[in-house]
Amino acid sequence: MPLVHIHLVENRRSQAQLRQIADVVQAVMRESFAAPARDRYQVITEHKPGQIIAEDTGLGFERTDDIVLVEIVQQGRTEEQKRAMYQALAEALAVETGLASTDLIISVVANTRADWSFGRGSAQFLDGQLE
């Protein structure tokens, strides 16, 4: 169950476009990370212009205010799955939204089953309510 935080510059996209980006991310999570149906946890945050500072790490990329930064908290994905997800997300966002691949930054963070509670103050994985 990936928890996805999508960061963008405010007022660059309509609500429909924001939802389209979130839908594309979810489709890739289902395909590349085998996320189950109805396992969708996403937070979209729009930042004022200038509040996302993303240089190119010396790679020669030209970034624009169309930047999308995706943070994914997940458990148990392999390096192969992560690489496939990076590529699939860049391709899908380019096709579906026109996002330049140089305006996409993805960070994947790992955690464990003990790090999740889905409500009621319970650790559903540890208590056996979820597998």
N, C-alpha and C positions, 0 to 999 in steps of 0.2 A: 504494500500500500504506500505508494509514493505520496508524499506531501510536497506539493509544487507551489513555489512562490514565484510569480511572474512580475518583474519590475519593468516599467515603461515610463517614458516622459509624458506628462499629462497633456491633454488637449491635442494630441497627435492623431488619435483614433476615436471613432464613434463607439458607442456601447456595443453595437453589432460587430464591429471589427475586433474589439476586445474579446467578446465571446467567441469569435471565430478563432482567434489565437489560442484561447483556452481549450476549445474543442480540438484543435489540431494537436496541441500538447497531449491532451487526454488520449486521443487516438494512437499517438506514438507510444505513450505509456502502456496502453493495452497491448500493442503489437510487440514492441521491443522489450518491455519489462514484464510482460505477461500479467499485467494488473487485472484483477477480476472485474467483471461487470459491477456497476454501482460502487466501485472503489475509487471515488473521485474526491480528492481533497486539494483544492486550489485556492490560492489567495492572489488577487491581482492588486498591485499597488502602483499608483501613478505618482510620479515625482515631478516637482517643479523643474523647469528647464535649468540646467546647470547642477542639479542635485544627483545626477548619475555621472560620475567621472570614470570613464573607461578608456584607458589608453590601449595601445596595440601590443604591449609587451615585446616590442621590438620586431614584430612580424610584418610591419609595413601596411597594416590595415588602415583604411580611412573609415572612421565611424561617423554616423550621423545621429540626429536626434530621433531617428526611428529605432534606435537600439532596443533590444529586448534581452533582458538578463533573466535567466531561468535557474532557480535554485531547486534542487530535488533532494529531499531527504528520503532515504529508502534503506532497505535491508536486503542483503543476500544476492545482489546482482553481480555477475561476473564482469571482468574487464571486456570480454567480447560483447556482452549485452550493452555495456556502457558505450563502447565504440559504435555499435550498430545504432543505438539511440541517438548519439550525437549526429551521425550522418542522416538518419531518417528524419530527425526533427529539422535540421537545416534544409533538407530537400523539401519536406512537406510545407514548411513555413514559406519557402520561396515560391512554391507552386500555388499554394492556397491564398497567400497574403501579399506576395511580392517582396517579402523581407530579404534584403541582401544577407548572404551568409556571414559577411563581415560585421553585420549589426546584431549578431546572435552570440551571446555568451551563455554557456551552460556550466553549472557547478553541481556535482553530485556528492552528497554527504551520506555516509553510512551510519546506521544505528542498529539497535537490536530489538527483539520482541519485547524486552523489558522496558523499552523507551516509549511505548504507546499506551494511551488510554483513549478510548473512543466515546467515553461518556459514563455517567453514573459513578465516577470515581473508581472504576474497575480497571484492572490490567487484563483485558480480554484474552490476550495471547497466553499470558501466564496462568490464567484461570481456566483455560481450555475452552473458552467460548468461541474463539477463532483459531483456525489452524494456519 
